[in-house]
Amino acid sequence: LGIPAEPLFRSAAKLRLLRRKAGLLQKTVSAETGLNMGHLEGARKNVTLTTLERLCEYYNITLDEFFKDIDI
């Protein structure tokens, strides 16, 4: 049994949208969070809930808000 890739792609797209809405570059977010945003936004690396929570704090949203419009 594997985890379907679709939730990963939807989460990656949401991270990309949040960054763009904030007017930030990937390298800025990466430098400020210590996370490789290219891998996370490109769905090349699975995002953990801990990492997602960190990014939600960075973007000043809750996990509930993050998942609100993502059909998983």
N, C-alpha and C positions, 0 to 999 in steps of 0.2 A: 504494500500500500504506500503510495506516495501522496504528498500534498499537491493539489493542483496548482499549476503555475499562475493561473488567472488572478488569484488574490494577491500574489506577489507583484504582478504587473499593475494591478489597480492601486496598490499601496505605493508603488514607485511613482506612478503618474500623479498621485495625490501629493507626494513629497515634492515633486517637480513643480506642481501648481502652487503650492504654498511658498516655495522659494521665489518663484517668478512674481507672485503677487506681492511679496515683500521687497521686490526689486533687487535681489541679491544674486551674486554669481555663485556657482558651485564651490569655487575655491575659497570664497569668503566664508561660506557656511562650514566648509571642511576645516578651515583654519580656526574658526571660533568654536567648533564642537569637537574637533579631533576625529571626525568621522569621514570616511571616504564617500562623499555624496555622489560621485560618478558611479560607483558600484551600486549604491542604494537606489539612486534614481534610474539607473539602467537595468535594474532587476537582475544584476549579476551576482548579488549577494543577498541572501535572505535576511530580512530585518527582524530582530528580536523585539519582543514587547518592551524590554528595558531600553533598547536603542530608540524605539518609537516614542516611548514616554519622554526620553531626553529631547528628542526633536520637537515633540509637542510643546514642551516647556520652552524651548528655544523660540518657537513660533507663537507662543502665548495662546495655545489652545489646549483643550482637554482631549484625552483619548476618545471620549464619546463624540466630540466634535469632529475628530479626525475620521472616525468610522461612520459618521452620520449619513453621508451620501455615497458610501462605498458598499456595493452589494457583494458580500462575501458569503 
